[in-house]
Amino acid sequence: MNQGFLPIALIVLIFLFGIYKRARRNIGLQRLSQGYLLFRIILFTVVGLIFFIEGAIHPISLVSNIVGIMIGAILAYYAVSSTTFEQREGKLYYRPNIWIGSLVTLLFLLRLIYRFYEVFENMSLKDLQKQQPYGAGNPFSSLSHSWSSGLILIMFAYYIIYYAILLKRLKQLPEKLRN
């Protein structure tokens, strides 16, 4: 058995588990919890800022990032308007819009698959370009990264704004429903 198989299999299993968890968050009732929403907002903001700053180096990437953030914001506002809320056993739940959440997840997955493809393609061409720095033989390599970071910022902006609006709505409810 190849020694490199186990780490790759482990990464694939973690990746599939992440897809399952993300899909599960898009389907069915979700408990509306202030702590969970705050944690997710902070996490997505920190990671999103890292992607934004990394992409802001190149002017085309900066434009792509801003467009991605705007698209994510528009999707979040529309998703919140179609989110339904329910109270069960004294606790508040919400049902996210399955179509918008699935679209955002699909964009994230397509971007991730593309990046894996690009990495493996570059690894196979490594022998041909040993003396050239990454992307030196391809004048369009920086352009492929520019739209890629914009795609991932759609997801970050969507979840940051979506969770922030849910948190705002949660704070507007009576204290007895917020527990």
C-alpha positions in Angstrom: 0.0 0.0 0.0 1.2 3.5 -0.8 2.3 5.5 2.2 0.7 8.7 0.8 -2.8 7.0 0.6 -3.7 7.3 4.3 -3.3 11.1 4.6 -5.2 11.7 1.4 -8.0 9.3 2.6 -8.1 11.1 5.9 -8.4 14.5 4.2 -11.2 13.2 1.9 -13.1 11.8 4.9 -12.8 15.1 6.7 -13.9 16.9 3.6 -16.9 14.7 3.1 -17.9 15.1 6.8 -17.6 18.9 6.4 -19.9 18.7 3.3 -22.4 16.7 5.3 -22.4 19.1 8.2 -22.8 22.1 5.9 -25.7 20.5 4.0 -27.3 19.6 7.3 -27.2 23.3 8.3 -29.1 24.2 5.1 -31.9 21.7 5.7 -34.4 21.5 8.5 -34.8 23.4 11.8 -31.7 25.0 13.4 -31.6 26.1 17.1 -31.3 29.9 17.3 -28.5 30.4 19.9 -26.8 33.7 20.6 -23.5 32.1 21.5 -23.4 30.0 18.4 -24.2 32.9 16.2 -21.6 35.1 17.7 -18.9 32.4 17.4 -19.8 31.8 13.8 -19.7 35.6 13.0 -16.3 36.0 14.6 -14.9 32.9 12.9 -16.2 33.8 9.4 -15.0 37.4 9.9 -11.5 36.5 10.8 -11.0 33.9 8.1 -12.8 36.2 5.5 -10.5 39.0 6.4 -7.5 36.8 5.7 -8.8 35.9 2.3 -9.7 39.6 1.6 -6.3 40.9 2.6 -4.5 38.2 0.6 -6.6 39.0 -2.5 -6.4 42.8 -2.1 -2.8 42.8 -3.2 -3.8 42.6 -6.9 -6.3 45.2 -8.2 -8.4 42.6 -10.2 -8.6 40.5 -7.0 -9.7 43.5 -5.0 -12.6 44.1 -7.4 -13.5 40.4 -7.4 -13.4 40.4 -3.6 -15.7 43.5 -3.4 -18.1 42.0 -5.9 -18.1 38.7 -4.0 -18.9 40.5 -0.7 -21.8 42.4 -2.4 -23.2 39.2 -3.9 -22.9 37.5 -0.5 -24.7 40.4 1.2 -27.6 40.4 -1.3 -28.0 36.6 -0.9 -28.0 37.0 2.9 -30.7 39.7 2.9 -32.9 37.6 0.6 -32.2 34.5 2.6 -33.2 36.2 5.9 -36.4 37.5 4.3 -37.4 33.9 3.4 -36.2 32.3 6.7 -39.0 31.0 8.9 -38.9 30.9 12.7 -40.6 28.5 15.0 -40.9 28.1 18.8 -40.8 24.5 20.1 -40.7 23.5 23.7 -39.9 27.1 24.8 -36.9 27.4 22.4 -36.6 29.3 19.2 -35.6 27.6 15.9 -35.2 28.9 12.4 -35.5 27.2 9.0 -33.0 28.6 6.5 -33.8 29.0 2.8 -32.6 25.7 1.4 -32.0 27.0 -2.1 -29.8 30.0 -1.2 -27.8 28.0 1.4 -27.3 25.2 -1.1 -26.2 27.7 -3.8 -23.6 29.3 -1.5 -22.4 25.8 -0.5 -22.2 24.8 -4.1 -20.1 27.9 -5.0 -17.8 27.0 -2.1 -17.4 23.4 -3.2 -16.8 24.4 -6.9 -14.1 26.8 -5.8 -12.5 24.2 -3.6 -12.6 21.5 -6.3 -11.1 24.0 -8.7 -8.2 24.8 -6.3 -7.5 21.1 -5.8 -7.5 20.6 -9.6 -5.1 23.5 -10.0 -2.8 22.2 -7.3 -2.6 18.7 -8.8 -2.2 20.1 -12.3 0.7 22.3 -11.1 2.3 19.3 -9.3 2.2 17.3 -12.5 3.8 20.1 -14.4 6.4 20.7 -11.7 9.1 18.7 -13.6 8.6 20.9 -16.7 8.9 24.2 -14.8 11.6 23.5 -12.2 13.6 26.6 -13.1 10.5 28.9 -13.4 8.6 30.3 -10.4 5.0 29.3 -9.9 2.8 30.6 -12.7 5.7 32.2 -14.7 4.9 30.2 -17.8 1.2 31.2 -17.6 0.3 34.9 -17.9 -3.3 34.2 -16.8 -2.4 32.4 -13.5 -3.0 35.5 -11.4 -6.4 36.0 -13.0 -7.6 32.5 -12.0 -6.8 33.4 -8.4 -8.6 36.7 -8.6 -12.1 35.4 -9.3 -11.4 32.4 -7.0 -11.0 34.6 -3.9 -14.2 36.5 -4.8 -16.1 33.3 -5.0 -15.1 32.3 -1.5 -15.9 35.7 -0.1 -19.5 35.3 -1.3 -19.8 32.5 1.3 -18.1 34.5 4.1 -20.1 37.6 3.5 -23.3 35.6 3.2 -22.8 33.8 6.6 -21.5 36.9 8.4 -24.5 39.0 7.4 -27.0 36.2 7.6 -26.0 35.3 11.2 -25.7 39.0 12.2 -29.3 39.6 11.1 -30.5 36.5 12.9 -28.7 37.7 16.0 -30.3 41.1 15.7 -33.8 39.4 15.4 -33.0 37.2 18.4 -32.1 40.2 20.5 -35.5 41.8 19.6 -37.4 38.9 21.1 -38.6 38.7 24.7 -36.0 37.3 27.2 -37.9 34.1 27.8 -37.5 33.0 24.2 -33.8 33.7 24.0 -32.7 31.0 26.4 
